[in-house]
């Protein structure tokens, strides 16, 4: 969870500070200030658009529980004090499921979440239709993340190099899927010039 949140932070998303204390083996997560109003915010197009900016990152990190399930108080996205979405629980990302079980072969070099996030719980935010322009726009952040930065963060959190290799392969999968290259301007950047 700490590594998932470190990647989110590196890519510019607001998440709670999460630390692992090797002395006691516990993960500590700061309490993120905000409002549990997920259901209400689904009808706010600006809020949804802001959350969708993280679609490719959510998929890349295999954060299967990105939005959570149930009532607003059980959701994993809140509205921060700045009015923007805050992902508050990265525990369902990378190698592990939300309750701690190992994903095993379900976390690999292929980013199936680019499809499954349109089919299951996350479809409340990402919709059922695939191939939307905002999907490709969201991929630029992941594709622009250097292999060296991925390797450094993975190593800093004490994970094996095989995890960074998998994340780099997943990044390349996303780049191929959306036909974009690192450093390529987004549509919004092109329109602004």
Rosetta silent file (secondary structure, phi, psi, omega in degrees, C-alpha in Angstrom):
SEQUENCE: XXXXXXXXXXXXXXXXXXXXXXXXXXXXXXXXXXXXXXXXXXXXXXXXXXXXXXXXXXXXXXXXXXXXXXXXXXXXXXXXXXXXXXXXXXXXXXXXXXXXXXXXXXXXXXXXXXXXXXXXXXXXXXXXXXXXXXXXXXXXXXXXXXXXXXXXXXXXXXXXXXXXXXXXXXXXXXXXXXXXXXXXXXXXXXXXX
SCORE:     score description
SCORE:     0.000 S_00000001
   1 L     0.000  -39.480  179.852    0.000    0.000    0.000 S_00000001
   2 H   -63.920  -41.380  179.044    2.857    2.380    0.816 S_00000001
   3 H   -68.011  -41.644  176.852    4.464    1.754   -2.579 S_00000001
   4 H   -55.743  -49.497 -179.492    1.124    2.167   -4.394 S_00000001
   5 H   -66.297  -32.443  176.820    0.625    5.531   -2.728 S_00000001
   6 H   -64.157  -40.420  176.980    4.225    6.541   -3.476 S_00000001
   7 H   -66.354  -43.782  176.917    3.558    5.931   -7.177 S_00000001
   8 H   -56.524  -47.143 -179.193    0.291    7.879   -7.018 S_00000001
   9 H   -62.554  -42.819  179.246    2.097   10.773   -5.362 S_00000001
  10 H   -58.928  -33.597 -178.338    4.932   10.621   -7.899 S_00000001
  11 L   -92.229    6.423  171.672    2.363   10.949  -10.694 S_00000001
  12 L    93.694   12.678  179.707    0.669   13.923   -9.054 S_00000001
  13 L   -95.941  146.077  179.493   -2.365   12.347   -7.402 S_00000001
  14 L   -82.943  121.832  177.018   -3.461   13.192   -3.880 S_00000001
  15 E  -142.963  158.736  176.813   -3.227   10.219   -1.548 S_00000001
  16 L   -66.063  150.211  173.189   -2.564    9.873    2.179 S_00000001
  17 L   -68.484  126.922 -177.947    1.026    9.628    3.319 S_00000001
  18 E  -125.887  127.921 -179.229    1.633    5.933    3.917 S_00000001
  19 E  -129.695  151.417  175.402    4.718    4.599    5.658 S_00000001
  20 E  -109.950  127.025  178.513    6.005    1.184    6.606 S_00000001
  21 E  -102.394  104.941 -177.096    7.759    0.892    9.950 S_00000001
  22 L   -64.307  -24.897 -177.538   10.232   -1.993    9.705 S_00000001
  23 L   -68.126  -30.188  179.152   10.786   -1.927   13.477 S_00000001
  24 L  -121.263   -2.541  177.077    7.228   -3.088   14.199 S_00000001
  25 L    74.416   13.804 -178.095    6.152   -4.400   10.789 S_00000001
  26 E  -102.639  153.171  172.294    3.148   -2.066   10.604 S_00000001
  27 E  -101.227  132.691  179.037    1.880    0.217    7.862 S_00000001
  28 E  -116.477  130.059 -178.490    0.792    3.658    8.995 S_00000001
  29 E  -122.236  127.473  177.549   -1.593    5.755    6.918 S_00000001
  30 L   -68.091  153.802  175.477   -2.353    9.385    7.673 S_00000001
  31 L   -82.588  120.157 -179.128   -5.997   10.357    7.901 S_00000001
  32 L   -83.669  126.198  177.794   -6.849   12.311    4.777 S_00000001
  33 L   -71.555  138.459  179.275   -9.123   15.280    5.434 S_00000001
  34 E   164.594 -170.882 -175.023  -12.201   15.272    3.267 S_00000001
  35 E  -121.308  134.248  175.356  -15.793   14.260    2.770 S_00000001
  36 L   -83.962   87.530 -175.602  -17.244   10.814    2.112 S_00000001
  37 L  -136.019   34.466 -174.886  -19.600   11.903   -0.681 S_00000001
  38 H   -51.866  -50.542 -176.936  -18.778    9.513   -3.523 S_00000001
  39 H   -58.607  -45.060  179.751  -22.396    8.892   -4.603 S_00000001
  40 H   -63.736  -41.255 -175.422  -23.196   12.590   -4.759 S_00000001
  41 H   -71.719  -18.489  178.146  -20.006   13.409   -6.656 S_00000001
  42 L   -62.329  -19.648  177.764  -20.741   10.899   -9.420 S_00000001
  43 L   -95.546    6.232  178.006  -23.184   13.481  -10.808 S_00000001
  44 L  -102.161  102.997 -174.052  -20.495   16.208  -10.817 S_00000001
  45 H   -59.618  -33.124  179.567  -18.820   16.063  -14.253 S_00000001
  46 H   -69.155  -40.966  179.039  -15.769   18.080  -13.137 S_00000001
  47 H   -65.479  -45.742  179.328  -15.121   15.800  -10.157 S_00000001
  48 H   -62.229  -42.515  178.546  -15.545   12.660  -12.282 S_00000001
  49 H   -60.878  -38.743  178.635  -13.232   14.106  -14.958 S_00000001
  50 H   -65.912  -42.752  178.802  -10.607   14.780  -12.279 S_00000001
  51 H   -65.459  -38.990 -179.407  -10.869   11.215  -10.953 S_00000001
  52 H   -64.775  -19.628  176.663  -10.660    9.800  -14.483 S_00000001
  53 L   -60.078  -20.130  179.519   -7.260   11.446  -14.924 S_00000001
  54 L   -98.275    8.003 -176.861   -5.993    8.542  -12.843 S_00000001
  55 H   -52.936  -55.055 -176.643   -7.605    5.773  -14.903 S_00000001
  56 H   -65.839  -33.969  177.259   -4.387    4.500  -16.510 S_00000001
  57 H   -66.906  -44.774  176.777   -2.504    4.849  -13.225 S_00000001
  58 H   -57.629  -43.877 -179.862   -5.190    2.861  -11.396 S_00000001
  59 H   -67.340  -46.945 -179.476   -4.982    0.194  -14.112 S_00000001
  60 H   -56.832  -43.178 -179.643   -1.159    0.197  -14.221 S_00000001
  61 L   -80.911   -2.904 -177.792   -1.018   -0.284  -10.440 S_00000001
  62 L    52.984   42.586 -179.543   -3.793   -2.911  -10.658 S_00000001
  63 L   -81.149   78.603 -173.516   -5.611   -1.075   -7.877 S_00000001
  64 L   -60.197  -25.974 -176.214   -8.649   -3.303   -8.086 S_00000001
  65 L  -106.869   30.446 -173.337  -10.311   -1.670   -5.110 S_00000001
  66 L   -55.564  -42.035 -178.797   -9.686    1.911   -6.220 S_00000001
  67 L   -99.710  -16.051 -178.941  -13.268    3.058   -5.635 S_00000001
  68 E    74.159 -174.647 -178.930  -14.346    0.441   -3.086 S_00000001
  69 L  -137.794  160.111  174.349  -17.881   -0.832   -2.661 S_00000001
  70 L    96.598 -153.901 -177.524  -20.892   -0.081   -0.533 S_00000001
  71 L   -71.558  169.366 -178.345  -22.038    3.124    1.076 S_00000001
  72 H   -54.655  -36.670 -178.221  -20.101    6.387    0.830 S_00000001
  73 H   -71.787  -11.565  178.503  -18.340    5.710    4.143 S_00000001
  74 H  -103.473   -0.646 -178.777  -16.995    2.442    2.680 S_00000001
  75 E   -79.242  155.702 -177.477  -15.692    3.981   -0.548 S_00000001
  76 L  -101.644   11.764  174.108  -11.994    4.453   -1.199 S_00000001
  77 E  -129.694  127.381  176.317  -12.335    7.856   -2.848 S_00000001
  78 E  -120.744  173.854  173.612  -13.319   10.955   -0.910 S_00000001
  79 E   -99.885  120.454 -179.499  -13.485   14.624   -1.772 S_00000001
  80 E   -72.156  173.483 -178.719  -10.515   16.493   -0.367 S_00000001
  81 L   -64.276  -18.598  176.937  -10.656   19.941    1.173 S_00000001
  82 L   -89.289    2.244  179.382   -9.702   21.371   -2.239 S_00000001
  83 L    86.199    0.220 -179.075  -12.798   19.764   -3.814 S_00000001
  84 L  -100.127  157.080  178.642  -10.794   17.170   -5.769 S_00000001
  85 E   -65.462  144.259  176.202  -10.943   13.385   -5.462 S_00000001
  86 E  -127.839  121.499  174.768   -8.539   11.710   -3.045 S_00000001
  87 E   -80.107  118.414 -172.419   -7.742    8.003   -3.338 S_00000001
  88 L  -106.563   -2.776 -177.644   -7.541    6.891    0.292 S_00000001
  89 L  -146.911  103.490  178.219   -6.838    3.159    0.070 S_00000001
  90 L   -96.294   14.455 -175.540   -4.234    1.644   -2.236 S_00000001
  91 L   -63.810  -17.146  178.861   -4.330   -1.708   -0.455 S_00000001
  92 L   -96.532   18.333 -176.951   -5.816   -3.466   -3.484 S_00000001
  93 L  -101.443  163.838  177.923   -2.906   -2.475   -5.721 S_00000001
  94 L    57.800 -121.719 -168.668    0.093   -4.292   -7.170 S_00000001
  95 L   -78.683  -15.964 -169.810    0.649   -7.803   -5.815 S_00000001
  96 E  -121.934  150.595  173.271   -2.187   -8.007   -3.313 S_00000001
  97 L   -78.610  169.856 -176.066   -5.968   -7.978   -3.224 S_00000001
  98 L   -56.785  -35.469 -179.223   -7.848   -5.562   -0.971 S_00000001
  99 L   -94.628   11.429  174.281   -8.021   -8.064    1.919 S_00000001
 100 L    98.273   -7.263  177.671   -4.356   -9.062    1.565 S_00000001
 101 L   -67.930  151.876 -178.765   -4.625  -12.148   -0.608 S_00000001
 102 E   -79.345  134.351  177.738   -1.973  -12.576   -3.301 S_00000001
 103 L   -74.250  -28.899  179.776   -3.061  -11.811   -6.896 S_00000001
 104 H    59.045 -129.682 -176.214   -0.510  -14.240   -8.324 S_00000001
 105 H   -66.159  -12.849  178.644   -0.860  -14.714  -12.074 S_00000001
 106 H   -75.937   -8.842  173.596   -3.642  -12.090  -12.155 S_00000001
 107 L  -117.667  103.783 -177.916   -0.962   -9.393  -11.790 S_00000001
 108 L  -146.760 -158.197 -173.405    1.362   -9.584  -14.753 S_00000001
 109 L   -73.507  -19.679  177.298    2.666   -7.801  -17.815 S_00000001
 110 L   -90.697  134.937 -177.546   -0.766   -7.472  -19.449 S_00000001
 111 L  -100.246   76.309  179.665   -2.941   -4.657  -18.080 S_00000001
 112 L   -64.093  -19.024 -179.830   -6.347   -6.305  -18.199 S_00000001
 113 H   -62.908  -21.655  176.141   -7.670   -3.586  -15.897 S_00000001
 114 H   -61.242  -23.664  175.786   -7.947   -1.312  -18.957 S_00000001
 115 H  -100.347  -49.562 -172.758  -10.952   -3.509  -19.764 S_00000001
 116 H   -65.881  -26.967  177.697  -12.130   -4.820  -16.405 S_00000001
 117 L   -66.900  -13.333  175.276  -12.369   -1.343  -14.867 S_00000001
 118 L   -93.262   -6.250 -173.533  -15.188   -0.765  -17.350 S_00000001
 119 L  -109.422  -28.702 -171.516  -16.984   -3.938  -16.292 S_00000001
 120 L  -116.535 -148.273 -172.527  -16.993   -4.103  -12.512 S_00000001
 121 L   -50.548  -39.668 -177.584  -17.082   -1.768   -9.486 S_00000001
 122 L   -70.664  -11.486 -179.761  -14.895    0.956  -11.007 S_00000001
 123 H   -64.067  -17.467  175.561  -17.339    1.284  -13.919 S_00000001
 124 H   -59.229  -31.654  179.391  -19.326    3.666  -11.701 S_00000001
 125 H   -99.556  -44.659 -171.233  -16.576    6.182  -12.483 S_00000001
 126 H   -89.015   -7.980  177.410  -15.046    4.873  -15.693 S_00000001
 127 L    74.159  171.000 -178.757  -18.274    3.921  -17.449 S_00000001
 128 L   -87.681  -26.981 -176.419  -19.008    0.867  -19.538 S_00000001
 129 L   -80.946  132.718  177.735  -17.742    2.249  -22.861 S_00000001
 130 L   -97.950  166.648  174.739  -14.067    1.789  -23.652 S_00000001
 131 L    81.905   19.053  178.557  -11.841    3.858  -25.907 S_00000001
 132 L   -72.382  150.683 -178.029  -12.818    7.271  -24.569 S_00000001
 133 H   -58.643  -36.752 -178.016  -10.373   10.134  -25.253 S_00000001
 134 H   -64.243  -24.457  177.864   -9.801   10.700  -21.525 S_00000001
 135 H   -63.063  -50.762 -179.968   -8.382    7.167  -21.220 S_00000001
 136 H   -63.924  -38.327  178.319   -5.481    7.903  -23.559 S_00000001
 137 H   -60.466  -40.797 -177.828   -4.958   11.283  -21.912 S_00000001
 138 H   -68.408  -22.002 -177.031   -4.655    9.566  -18.533 S_00000001
 139 H   -73.285  -22.436 -176.409   -2.011    7.193  -19.923 S_00000001
 140 H   -59.143  -39.878 -178.869    0.563    9.917  -20.515 S_00000001
 141 H   -59.591  -45.431 -179.446    1.473   10.186  -16.828 S_00000001
 142 H   -66.187  -48.666 -176.050    2.274    6.470  -16.621 S_00000001
 143 H   -63.065  -33.212 -179.334    4.118    6.330  -19.945 S_00000001
 144 H   -78.086  -11.487  178.510    6.231    9.380  -19.025 S_00000001
 145 L   -71.878  124.962 -175.079    7.409    7.798  -15.753 S_00000001
 146 L   -71.389  150.564  175.652   11.001    6.692  -16.308 S_00000001
 147 H   -58.184  -38.354 -178.917   12.083    3.092  -15.881 S_00000001
 148 H   -63.664  -39.486  178.757   14.773    4.351  -13.512 S_00000001
 149 H   -67.072  -40.613  176.677   12.203    6.050  -11.267 S_00000001
 150 H   -59.838  -49.621 -179.075   10.102    2.885  -11.193 S_00000001
 151 H   -60.356  -40.845 -179.069   13.161    0.805  -10.270 S_00000001
 152 H   -64.986  -48.251 -179.391   14.194    3.296   -7.566 S_00000001
 153 H   -62.612  -43.372  179.279   10.780    3.445   -5.886 S_00000001
 154 H   -60.194  -45.716  179.831   10.415   -0.334   -5.948 S_00000001
 155 H   -66.124  -41.042  179.619   13.888   -0.756   -4.438 S_00000001
 156 H   -58.124  -30.446 -179.346   13.303    2.017   -1.862 S_00000001
 157 L   -96.099    8.566  171.845   10.326    0.065   -0.539 S_00000001
 158 L    79.785   17.857  178.602   12.300   -3.178   -0.374 S_00000001
 159 L   -90.323  157.939  179.209   10.624   -5.085   -3.177 S_00000001
 160 L   -67.950  152.025  179.469   12.376   -7.454   -5.552 S_00000001
 161 H   -58.881  -24.964  179.414   13.496   -6.255   -8.996 S_00000001
 162 H   -60.409  -30.249  177.378   10.926   -8.571  -10.555 S_00000001
 163 H   -68.660  -43.397  177.910    8.221   -6.122   -9.434 S_00000001
 164 H   -65.360  -36.128  176.766    9.894   -3.203  -11.209 S_00000001
 165 H   -61.427  -42.625  178.811   10.308   -5.400  -14.300 S_00000001
 166 H   -65.066  -43.463 -179.923    6.581   -6.178  -14.222 S_00000001
 167 H   -64.992  -37.174  177.057    5.656   -2.513  -13.737 S_00000001
 168 H   -66.654  -41.778  177.130    7.886   -1.465  -16.639 S_00000001
 169 H   -63.200  -39.841  178.333    6.292   -4.143  -18.832 S_00000001
 170 H   -66.095  -38.946  176.739    2.829   -2.918  -17.760 S_00000001
 171 H   -60.827  -46.051  179.747    3.848    0.671  -18.567 S_00000001
 172 H   -64.598  -35.793  175.999    4.969   -0.437  -22.033 S_00000001
 173 H   -59.845  -45.039  179.282    1.711   -2.344  -22.488 S_00000001
 174 H   -63.961  -42.163  178.273   -0.232    0.865  -21.786 S_00000001
 175 H   -59.718  -45.070  178.472    1.965    2.836  -24.192 S_00000001
 176 H   -66.930  -40.485 -178.332    1.309    0.286  -26.944 S_00000001
 177 H   -59.403  -41.315 -178.111   -2.382    0.050  -26.118 S_00000001
 178 H  -100.812    2.380  177.823   -2.869    3.801  -26.579 S_00000001
 179 L    55.255   51.408  177.027   -0.125    4.200  -29.196 S_00000001
 180 L  -127.508  156.906  179.166    1.745    6.896  -27.275 S_00000001
 181 L  -119.339  155.941  176.803    5.401    7.463  -26.512 S_00000001
 182 L   -57.307  135.698  178.465    7.132    8.974  -23.509 S_00000001
 183 L    84.448   -8.457  178.938    7.300   12.739  -23.812 S_00000001
 184 L   -68.786  132.161 -178.951    4.567   12.886  -26.433 S_00000001
 185 L   -66.500  148.470  175.260    2.275   15.871  -25.710 S_00000001
 186 L   -75.286  166.722  177.027   -1.274   15.197  -24.593 S_00000001
 187 H   -58.615  -42.407 -179.980   -4.221   16.379  -26.654 S_00000001
 188 H   -62.558  -39.888  178.813   -4.828   19.161  -24.119 S_00000001
 189 H   -65.790  -39.830  178.523   -1.210   20.299  -24.399 S_00000001
 190 H   -65.433  -40.070 -179.918   -1.443   20.363  -28.186 S_00000001
 191 H   -69.152  -25.228 -178.526   -4.675   22.377  -28.097 S_00000001
 192 H   -78.776  -13.973 -178.475   -3.100   24.900  -25.725 S_00000001
 193 L   -91.669    0.000    0.000   -0.338   25.783  -28.206 S_00000001
